[in-house]
Amino acid sequence: MRGSSGRTEILWGAISAVVGLLLWLFAGDIETPIITLSKVGVVLMAVGGGGILYGIYMLAKSGARKEQQ
């Protein structure tokens, strides 16, 4: 079974980052008993950025592998 491609990782990272940005910008006034949604937004932006970087790494690695063949 083949894993996800670099493009898929970049897509999901970008979606996570955008959702995190929206939470950070617009959900700061909403209070929940356990966590604040603006902090969840910051975490989602960080996770999304990591996903984007990992997707770029996967694309670069697969490109280098194709060049060696």
N, C-alpha and C positions, 0 to 999 in steps of 0.2 A: 504494500500500500504506500502510495506516495504522499509525502507531507504537503503542507500548504506552500504555495509559491511566495516569492518575495513580493510580488504585486498584491497578493491577498493580504499579506502582513501590513503592507503600506496602507492599503485601503482601510483595514480595521483599526490601525493606529490613527489614521486621520479622522475616522468617525469618532473614536474615543476622545481624541483631542478636541474636536468641535463640540461634542456633548459636554465635556468638562469645561470648556470655555463658556458655553451658554449657562451652565450651572453657576460658575464663578461670577458671571456678570449679572445674572437675573434672579438667582435664588438666594441671595445673601440675606434677605429679610425673612425668609421662611425658617422657622425654628422647629427642630425635631427633638425628641427627648434624649437621643443618644449622641447624634453627630450633627454638625451644621453642613448644609448642602454646598456651601461655598468651599469648604475644605474637601468635600468629595470631588468637587470640580477640579481643584488643584491636583488631587491624586490622579484623576482620570486624564488630565493633561499630561502629567508625567508618564503615566503608563502608555498613553497614545504616542508620545514622543519616543519612548523606548521601542514601541512596536514599529514606528517608522524607521528608526535607525536599524533595527533588526532586519526589516524588509530590504533596506538598502544593502546591508551586509550580505543577505542571501542572494540578491541579484548580482552583486559584485563577485561573490564566490562562484556562482553558476557561470557567469561570464568568463572568469579565469579558467574554470574547468573546461569550457568549450574551446578556449584558445589553445589549451595544451593538447587537445586531441587532434 
